[in-house]
Amino acid sequence: MTAPQRLTDRKREAIVAAAIAEFRANGFEVTSMDKIAATAGVSKRTVYNHFPSKEELFAEILHQLWASSVAQLDVSYASDRPLRDQLRGLLEAKMKMMSDANFLDLARVAIAATIHSPERAQDMVTRLSKREEGFTQWVRAAQEDGRLNCSDPAFAAHQIQSLLKAFAFWPQITLGQPTLDAACQASVIESAIDLFLAGYEVTPPHPL
């Protein structure tokens, strides 16, 4: 049982690697499952056994990029740690993902693929939103612990992540600007935390 499983895993990894190369080189529309199968050195049937559609395969690639950036990060809320330290860890993981050349290239592919297909656009937005639910859960936990005052945790989580994307994602995607250097990344992160905590952090009462 073990050897066939390892072979299956290797084939799946080969399919994902081939798909990344093809999507980056040719875009979503032009890339076919036939071409991905040929590049991976597997049959088309094998590709479909792992991924029912090209959309599923593309979503898996984006998920893997996100998962790799948070693999070493504990995203669970800690009541005994400063909010700023926890937020910094979350945002540094987000920034790491947005600085990844693979992710930026594939994000461009995704955006181009969705421009003429509202249904596909909605599907990809929904899939990516699910990948960001960990951040929302953290905000909700901090709110329930009485340390954040926000009526809509999902909105607040989206808000702080958008502060990063305004400087470290959209200019690179739409204008071809270079990724931010380490100093600029740190500055953007700290500024986003300042704004977030200024708007939502509950200030403990001063002792009499």
C-alpha positions as CSV (number, residue, x, y, z in Angstrom):
1,M,0.0,0.0,0.0
2,T,2.8,2.4,0.8
3,A,4.7,2.3,-2.5
4,P,1.6,3.0,-4.7
5,Q,0.7,5.9,-2.4
6,R,4.2,7.4,-2.9
7,L,3.9,7.0,-6.6
8,T,0.5,8.7,-6.5
9,D,2.0,11.6,-4.5
10,R,4.9,12.0,-6.9
11,K,2.5,12.1,-9.9
12,R,0.3,14.7,-8.2
13,E,3.4,16.8,-7.4
14,A,4.5,16.5,-11.1
15,I,1.1,17.6,-12.3
16,V,1.1,20.7,-10.0
17,A,4.7,21.6,-11.1
18,A,3.8,21.2,-14.7
19,A,0.7,23.3,-14.3
20,I,2.6,26.1,-12.6
21,A,5.1,26.2,-15.5
22,E,2.3,26.1,-18.2
23,F,0.1,28.7,-16.5
24,R,3.0,31.1,-16.0
25,A,4.2,30.7,-19.6
26,N,0.9,30.6,-21.5
27,G,-1.9,31.9,-19.2
28,F,-5.1,30.2,-18.1
29,E,-7.1,30.2,-21.3
30,V,-4.4,28.8,-23.6
31,T,-3.1,26.1,-21.1
32,S,-4.9,22.8,-21.6
33,M,-5.1,19.7,-19.4
34,D,-3.5,17.8,-22.4
35,K,-0.5,20.1,-22.3
36,I,-0.2,19.9,-18.5
37,A,-0.3,16.0,-18.8
38,A,2.4,16.0,-21.4
39,T,4.6,18.3,-19.4
40,A,4.1,16.2,-16.3
41,G,4.8,13.0,-18.2
42,V,1.5,11.4,-17.2
43,S,-1.7,10.6,-19.0
44,K,-4.6,13.0,-19.3
45,R,-6.7,10.5,-17.3
46,T,-4.2,10.7,-14.4
47,V,-4.5,14.5,-14.4
48,Y,-8.3,14.3,-14.2
49,N,-8.1,11.6,-11.5
50,H,-6.3,14.2,-9.3
51,F,-8.1,17.3,-10.5
52,P,-11.6,17.2,-12.0
53,S,-11.1,20.5,-13.8
54,K,-8.6,23.1,-14.8
55,E,-10.2,25.5,-12.3
56,E,-9.7,22.9,-9.5
57,L,-6.0,22.5,-10.4
58,F,-5.4,26.3,-10.5
59,A,-7.2,26.7,-7.1
60,E,-4.9,24.0,-5.7
61,I,-1.8,25.8,-6.9
62,L,-2.9,29.0,-5.2
63,H,-3.8,27.1,-2.0
64,Q,-0.4,25.5,-1.9
65,L,1.4,28.9,-2.3
66,W,-0.7,30.3,0.6
67,A,-0.2,27.1,2.7
68,S,3.6,27.2,2.2
69,S,3.8,30.8,3.5
70,V,1.9,30.0,6.7
71,A,3.2,26.4,7.3
72,Q,5.5,27.5,10.1
73,L,3.0,30.0,11.6
74,D,0.6,29.4,14.4
75,V,-2.4,31.5,13.4
76,S,-4.4,30.7,16.5
77,Y,-5.2,33.5,18.8
78,A,-3.2,33.7,22.1
79,S,-4.8,35.6,24.9
80,D,-1.5,36.0,26.8
81,R,0.4,37.6,23.9
82,P,0.4,41.2,22.7
83,L,-2.0,41.8,19.8
84,R,0.8,43.7,17.9
85,D,3.1,40.7,18.0
86,Q,0.4,38.3,16.8
87,L,-0.7,40.6,14.0
88,R,2.9,41.1,12.9
89,G,3.3,37.3,12.5
90,L,0.1,37.1,10.5
91,L,1.0,40.0,8.2
92,E,4.6,38.9,7.7
93,A,3.3,35.5,6.4
94,K,0.9,37.4,4.1
95,M,3.7,39.6,2.9
96,K,5.9,36.6,2.2
97,M,3.3,35.1,0.0
98,M,2.8,38.3,-1.9
99,S,6.5,38.6,-2.5
100,D,6.7,35.2,-4.1
101,A,7.3,35.4,-7.8
102,N,5.3,32.3,-8.5
103,F,2.3,33.7,-6.6
104,L,2.5,37.1,-8.4
105,D,2.7,35.5,-11.8
106,L,-0.2,33.1,-11.1
107,A,-2.2,36.0,-9.6
108,R,-1.8,37.8,-12.9
109,V,-2.9,34.7,-14.7
110,A,-6.0,34.4,-12.4
111,I,-7.0,38.0,-12.9
112,A,-6.6,37.8,-16.7
113,A,-8.6,34.6,-16.7
114,T,-11.5,36.1,-14.8
115,I,-11.9,39.4,-16.6
116,H,-14.2,37.9,-19.3
117,S,-15.8,35.3,-17.1
118,P,-17.8,36.6,-14.1
119,E,-18.7,33.1,-13.0
120,R,-15.0,32.0,-12.9
121,A,-14.1,35.3,-11.2
122,Q,-16.7,34.6,-8.4
123,D,-15.5,31.1,-8.0
124,M,-11.9,32.1,-7.6
125,V,-12.7,34.9,-5.2
126,T,-14.7,32.5,-3.1
127,R,-11.9,29.9,-3.1
128,L,-9.3,32.5,-2.1
129,S,-11.6,34.0,0.6
130,K,-11.8,30.6,2.2
131,R,-8.0,30.6,2.4
132,E,-8.0,33.8,4.4
133,E,-10.6,32.6,7.0
134,G,-7.8,31.9,9.5
135,F,-7.2,35.7,9.8
136,T,-10.9,36.2,10.3
137,Q,-11.0,33.6,13.0
138,W,-8.1,35.3,14.8
139,V,-9.9,38.6,14.8
140,R,-13.1,37.0,16.0
141,A,-11.2,35.3,18.8
142,A,-9.6,38.6,19.9
143,Q,-13.0,40.2,19.8
144,E,-14.6,37.5,21.9
145,D,-11.7,37.9,24.4
146,G,-12.7,41.6,24.7
147,R,-9.5,42.9,23.2
148,L,-10.9,44.1,19.9
149,N,-14.1,46.1,19.4
150,C,-15.3,45.3,15.9
151,S,-18.9,44.4,14.8
152,D,-17.8,42.5,11.8
153,P,-14.6,40.4,12.2
154,A,-14.6,39.4,8.5
155,F,-14.7,43.1,7.4
156,A,-11.9,44.0,9.9
157,A,-9.7,41.1,8.7
158,H,-10.2,42.1,5.0
159,Q,-9.5,45.7,5.9
160,I,-6.1,45.1,7.4
161,Q,-5.0,42.7,4.6
162,S,-6.1,45.2,2.0
163,L,-3.7,47.7,3.6
164,L,-0.9,45.4,2.6
165,K,-2.3,44.7,-0.8
166,A,-2.5,48.4,-1.6
167,F,1.3,48.6,-1.5
168,A,2.7,45.0,-1.9
169,F,0.2,43.4,-4.4
170,W,-1.8,45.6,-6.6
171,P,1.0,47.9,-7.8
172,Q,3.1,44.8,-8.7
173,I,0.2,43.1,-10.4
174,T,-1.2,46.0,-12.4
175,L,1.7,48.3,-12.9
176,G,4.6,45.9,-12.9
177,Q,6.3,47.6,-9.9
178,P,9.1,45.6,-8.2
179,T,8.3,43.8,-4.9
180,L,9.0,45.8,-1.8
181,D,12.4,45.5,-0.1
182,A,12.6,44.3,3.4
183,A,12.6,47.8,5.0
184,C,9.5,48.8,3.0
185,Q,7.7,45.6,3.8
186,A,8.3,46.1,7.6
187,S,7.2,49.8,7.3
188,V,3.9,48.8,5.5
189,I,3.2,46.1,8.1
190,E,3.8,48.3,11.1
191,S,1.7,51.1,9.6
192,A,-1.2,48.6,8.9
193,I,-1.0,47.4,12.5
194,D,-1.0,51.0,13.8
195,L,-4.2,51.8,11.9
196,F,-5.9,48.5,12.8
197,L,-5.2,48.8,16.5
198,A,-6.1,52.5,16.6
199,G,-9.5,51.6,15.2
200,Y,-10.3,48.4,17.0
201,E,-8.1,47.7,20.0
202,V,-9.9,48.0,23.4
203,T,-7.9,50.1,25.8
204,P,-7.9,48.5,29.3
205,P,-9.1,50.9,32.0
206,H,-6.5,52.6,34.1
207,P,-6.4,51.5,37.7
208,L,-7.6,54.1,40.1
